[in-house]
Amino acid sequence: MTPNNSTTAKLPPCDHQPEPYSGPSRAEVLALRQQYLTPGLLTYYRDPLLVVEGKMQYLWDETGKRYLDGFAGIVTVSVGHCHPTVVERVREQVGRLQHVTTIYLHPTIGQFGKALAEHMPAESGLSVSYFTNSGSEANELAMLMAREKTGRNEIIALRNAYHGGTSATMGLTAVGTWKFKSNPPANVKHALAPYCYRCPFGLEFPSCGLKCAHDVENVIRQETSGEPAAFIAESIQGVGGTVTPPPGYFQAVYEIVRKYGGLCIADEVQAGFGRTGTKFWGFENWDVAPDMVTMAKGIGNGAPLGACVARPELAAQMKNRIHFNTYGGNPISMTQGLATLEVIDREGIQENALNVGGHLKDRLLALQEKRPLIGEVRGMGLMLGVELVRDRKTKEPANTEAADILELCKERGLLLGKGGLYGNVLRIKPPMCLTKDDADFMVDCLDEVLGVVGCKS
């Protein structure tokens, strides 16, 4: 068995040299956090990591140790930490004008809205944007527009979903550890998720007949008034463990929802902007056309930025009442979002997600044959999940093992995410500038660590 302190997997070379760190010590930073910040802020790792610099797919701590960011700041950094084009464009804007609200005109917000519309499927009619500060706000806005348009209140979401941290979006969210007992969902019902690896019906695709999709109709008929305002779902569930629906699922669900007069909302906060590789938007992989699309995280490569893009007749609902967002559409965030989108197009970021993501997934599938802790490898492009189980027949979740693996990977210079209903899924969603050498290091590191943890379990 490889000892814990032995590391054979090596990070690829990197030309960037971080600046010497001269700020507060790690102990001082931790003490300030513990005294002055809410204890509700969670941290990864038993010994929290202090990050002081980033460049493209890499991060550095205060000691100068380098890490491969396999989680992209929770799927937020799309084109790379401190991408030079994005940094320069934002630096120019900060020096010219830092803030102006949408009660005045500014060129960048319209330019960015136009660029987003041009990236939507041509026949979709999705062409009008409302900019927000986060994905939570964008999802709240989509719910508001759906309710205004339909005159109904009930929203259908999926179990195992995550849609945000505001009061209303926590109601949409159905990952148990993300909910508060004092904040029950208002007018929200949850259907079963298309989680084939742990099918709630004990069936297998395709002989299952997409029973999970038809559960949406059961919920509409049995748990609501039969008149839903909208159905909302992530194209691939993120926090829920990279749960990837089977082909035909969303087509069936959209047909059901629209039969009952409801609207369809695609949450692209994690799956959008080319991350799945094959398509620019996650929903395009399932051959559906939503009525509204919400987005955040990768939209701004780290800026506090979100958006809801809708068809014009839906967007017009916001004229029914005064609705104002002080920072939504501010010139700095708009500049960063527009620069990020331009980099995605110019540097072939989506193609890189397809090619490097395909290579990474192939290697992970090969690793699955070698390491029995891996129950399933799933996902698309650079949005991948590795579900860990103690027994492949019983599928007992290996949650403590997943936590140990994150720790051992960090020691070796690899940062990953963790999620899933049982906390047993490794979430691999790096900046989309990842190289094949980085992908190889990632799998080699996991191979080494799985060898250690697998011997213990």
Secondary structure, DSSP 4 states (H G I P E B T S, - for coil): ---TT-----PPP----PPPP-S--HHHHHHHHHHHS-TT---SSSS---EEEEEBTEEEETT--EEEESSHHHHT-SS-BT-HHHHHHHHHHHHH-----TTS--HHHHHHHHHHHHTS-TTS---EEEEESSHHHHHHHHHHHHHHHHS---EEEETT----SSHHHHHH---GGG--TTSPPSSEEEEPP--GGG-TTS--TTTT-SHHHHHHHHHHHHHS-S--SEEEEESSBTTTT-B-PPTTHHHHHHHHHHHTT-EEEEE-TTTTTTTTSS-SSGGGGGT---SEEEE-GGGTTTSS-EEEEE-HHHHGGGGSS----SSTT-HHHHHHHHHHHHHHHHTTHHHHHHHHHHHHHHHHHHHHHH-TTEEEEEEETTEEEEEEEEETTTTEE-HHHHHHHHHHHHHTTEE-EEESTTS-EEEE---TT--HHHHHHHHHHHHHHHHHHHHH-
